[in-house]
Amino acid sequence: MFKKFLSILIFISLSAPHAYAETGYRYWGYFQAPSGATSWTPAMTGPSIEVKDGDVEGWTFTASAADIPATSPMMDPDFAELCGQTSEVSGKVRVGLVVDFGVGEIAPAGETPREFFSDCVVVPQGSVGLDVLEAVLDVRAADSGLICGIAGYPAQECGAEIDMDILTAPINDIAPVSDTESSSGNSPALLALAVVALLVGLVAVRRRKKS
């Protein structure tokens, strides 16, 4: 009975890191910052709301799931920094635009995220968020209106389903762990074996006491 319990414990311990696998989606997330705001607010609608002078629009290629929220653009919505050197124009509005192409971990196979983009866009009064984006970058949208690609990224997919484990996978540019560090007993497998060894020791002690 104890051997069976031990086998189950080892299996659970070694399998634990995979218990949190979750499915999510990668897509272009849309964020807004009305005039005077210093932080991003996830947009509750598509880019169909009229923009005002002083607003900042944000887009980021991100991934999210039920328990993993989407990330906002890496740059804070700073209208003064984006449009401080742009003069007002009669009949038009100045809108800051930030486009974050995301991290390599969530890039579609064979694609590389483009460079971060930010600018001050001047559009006619009455323009909506999509007008701001299309004024400076190519946009690919689905029939439903969902923004699928910005500046050609991603090339084809639209709101693809992905395994969220890719966000917690080791990053290649992290310094390799030395032999000393790898044998320090911090890995889940070694911790599991340590727990098993402890239980075996406790059982052995109890048996000696009974005898």
C-alpha positions as CSV (number, residue, x, y, z in Angstrom):
1,M,0.0,0.0,0.0
2,F,2.8,2.4,0.9
3,K,4.7,1.6,-2.3
4,K,1.5,2.4,-4.3
5,F,1.1,5.7,-2.4
6,L,4.8,6.5,-3.0
7,S,4.4,6.0,-6.7
8,I,1.3,8.2,-6.9
9,L,3.1,11.0,-4.9
10,I,6.1,10.9,-7.2
11,F,3.9,11.1,-10.3
12,I,1.9,14.1,-8.9
13,S,5.0,15.9,-7.8
14,L,6.8,15.5,-11.1
15,S,3.7,16.4,-13.1
16,A,2.7,19.5,-11.0
17,P,4.4,22.1,-13.2
18,H,2.1,21.1,-16.1
19,A,-1.1,21.3,-14.1
20,Y,-1.5,25.0,-14.9
21,A,-1.6,24.7,-18.7
22,E,-4.3,27.0,-20.0
23,T,-5.6,27.8,-23.4
24,G,-5.9,31.5,-24.4
25,Y,-5.8,33.7,-27.5
26,R,-3.4,36.1,-29.0
27,Y,-4.7,39.2,-30.7
28,W,-4.5,43.0,-31.0
29,G,-5.6,44.5,-27.7
30,Y,-7.1,48.0,-27.8
31,F,-6.6,50.5,-25.0
32,Q,-7.6,54.2,-24.5
33,A,-6.5,57.1,-22.5
34,P,-8.8,60.2,-22.6
35,S,-7.2,63.6,-22.4
36,G,-5.4,64.1,-19.0
37,A,-5.3,60.3,-18.2
38,T,-2.0,58.8,-17.1
39,S,-2.9,55.1,-17.4
40,W,-4.4,52.8,-20.0
41,T,-8.0,51.6,-19.9
42,P,-9.0,48.5,-21.9
43,A,-11.5,49.6,-24.5
44,M,-15.0,48.2,-24.0
45,T,-15.8,48.7,-27.7
46,G,-14.0,48.6,-31.0
47,P,-12.1,51.6,-32.3
48,S,-15.4,53.3,-33.3
49,I,-15.6,56.0,-30.6
50,E,-14.9,59.6,-31.6
51,V,-11.5,60.8,-30.4
52,K,-10.8,64.2,-28.9
53,D,-7.8,66.5,-29.0
54,G,-5.5,65.3,-26.2
55,D,-6.5,61.6,-26.3
56,V,-4.0,58.7,-26.6
57,E,-4.9,55.5,-28.4
58,G,-3.0,52.3,-27.6
59,W,-2.7,48.9,-29.4
60,T,-0.7,45.9,-28.2
61,F,-0.3,42.4,-29.6
62,T,-1.0,40.4,-26.5
63,A,-2.3,37.1,-25.2
64,S,-4.9,36.5,-22.5
65,A,-7.0,33.7,-20.9
66,A,-9.5,33.3,-18.2
67,D,-6.9,33.8,-15.4
68,I,-4.3,35.7,-17.4
69,P,-5.2,39.3,-18.3
70,A,-4.0,41.1,-21.5
71,T,-1.0,43.4,-21.1
72,S,-1.3,47.0,-22.0
73,P,1.3,48.9,-24.2
74,M,4.7,49.1,-22.7
75,M,4.7,53.0,-23.0
76,D,2.4,55.0,-20.7
77,P,-0.1,57.3,-22.4
78,D,1.8,60.6,-22.3
79,F,0.1,63.1,-24.7
80,A,2.7,65.8,-23.9
81,E,5.5,63.5,-24.9
82,L,3.8,62.3,-28.0
83,C,2.2,65.6,-29.3
84,G,4.0,68.3,-27.3
85,Q,5.8,69.5,-30.5
86,T,2.6,69.4,-32.7
87,S,0.6,72.6,-33.0
88,E,-3.1,72.7,-33.0
89,V,-4.9,72.8,-36.4
90,S,-8.3,74.3,-36.9
91,G,-10.9,71.6,-37.7
92,K,-8.6,68.8,-36.6
93,V,-7.6,67.0,-33.4
94,R,-4.2,65.7,-32.2
95,V,-4.2,62.2,-30.9
96,G,-1.3,60.3,-29.5
97,L,-0.8,56.8,-30.9
98,V,1.1,53.9,-29.3
99,V,1.5,50.5,-31.1
100,D,3.3,47.7,-29.2
101,F,4.0,44.7,-31.3
102,G,4.4,42.4,-28.3
103,V,7.0,39.9,-27.2
104,G,8.6,37.2,-29.2
105,E,7.2,34.4,-27.0
106,I,3.7,35.0,-28.5
107,A,4.7,35.7,-32.0
108,P,3.2,33.4,-34.7
109,A,5.6,30.7,-36.0
110,G,8.2,32.2,-38.4
111,E,7.3,35.8,-37.5
112,T,9.2,38.4,-35.5
113,P,7.5,41.4,-33.8
114,R,8.1,44.7,-35.4
115,E,9.6,47.7,-33.7
116,F,7.6,49.7,-31.2
117,F,5.7,52.5,-32.8
118,S,4.5,55.9,-31.4
119,D,3.5,59.1,-33.0
120,C,1.2,62.1,-32.9
121,V,-1.5,61.8,-35.4
122,V,-3.6,64.7,-36.6
123,V,-7.0,63.7,-38.0
124,P,-10.2,65.6,-38.8
125,Q,-12.7,66.4,-36.0
126,G,-15.2,63.6,-35.8
127,S,-12.7,60.9,-36.5
128,V,-12.8,57.6,-34.5
129,G,-10.0,55.4,-33.2
130,L,-9.8,53.3,-36.4
131,D,-9.2,56.5,-38.4
132,V,-6.3,57.4,-36.2
133,L,-4.7,54.0,-36.7
134,E,-5.3,53.8,-40.5
135,A,-3.9,57.3,-40.9
136,V,-0.4,56.1,-40.3
137,L,-0.3,52.2,-40.5
138,D,-1.8,49.5,-42.7
139,V,-4.7,47.7,-41.0
140,R,-6.1,44.2,-41.7
141,A,-9.5,43.6,-40.3
142,A,-11.9,40.6,-40.3
143,D,-15.5,40.9,-41.6
144,S,-16.6,41.2,-38.0
145,G,-14.6,44.3,-37.6
146,L,-11.9,42.6,-35.4
147,I,-8.5,44.1,-36.0
148,C,-6.3,41.1,-37.2
149,G,-3.1,42.8,-38.3
150,I,-1.3,46.1,-38.0
151,A,1.6,47.1,-40.3
152,G,1.5,43.5,-41.7
153,Y,1.8,41.8,-38.3
154,P,0.7,39.1,-37.9
155,A,0.8,38.2,-41.5
156,Q,-2.3,36.0,-41.7
157,E,-3.9,34.8,-38.5
158,C,-6.6,36.6,-36.6
159,G,-7.2,35.9,-32.9
160,A,-5.5,32.6,-32.9
161,E,-6.0,30.1,-30.0
162,I,-2.7,29.3,-28.2
163,D,-1.3,27.4,-25.2
164,M,-0.6,30.0,-22.6
165,D,2.4,27.9,-21.3
166,I,4.5,29.7,-23.9
167,L,4.4,32.8,-21.6
168,T,6.1,30.9,-18.8
169,A,8.6,29.0,-20.9
170,P,12.3,29.7,-20.3
171,I,13.5,32.7,-22.4
172,N,16.6,31.9,-24.6
173,D,18.5,35.0,-23.6
174,I,18.5,34.2,-19.9
175,A,22.0,33.2,-18.6
176,P,22.3,29.4,-18.4
177,V,22.2,27.9,-14.9
178,S,25.6,26.6,-13.7
179,D,26.2,23.0,-12.7
180,T,26.4,24.1,-9.1
181,E,23.1,25.9,-9.3
182,S,21.3,23.1,-11.1
183,S,22.3,20.6,-8.5
184,S,21.3,22.8,-5.6
185,G,17.9,21.0,-5.1
186,N,15.7,23.8,-6.2
187,S,14.0,22.0,-9.1
188,P,10.5,20.5,-8.7
189,A,11.8,17.1,-9.5
190,L,14.5,17.2,-6.7
191,L,12.0,18.7,-4.3
192,A,9.6,15.9,-5.0
193,L,12.4,13.3,-4.4
194,A,13.2,15.1,-1.1
195,V,9.6,14.8,0.1
196,V,9.6,11.2,-0.9
197,A,12.8,10.6,1.0
198,L,11.4,12.3,4.1
199,L,8.3,10.1,4.0
200,V,10.4,7.0,3.6
201,G,12.5,8.1,6.6
202,L,9.4,8.7,8.8
203,V,7.9,5.3,8.0
204,A,11.2,3.6,8.7
205,V,11.4,5.3,12.1
206,R,7.9,4.3,13.0
207,R,8.6,0.7,12.1
208,R,11.8,0.7,14.3
209,K,9.8,2.1,17.2
210,K,7.1,-0.6,16.8
211,S,9.7,-3.3,16.8
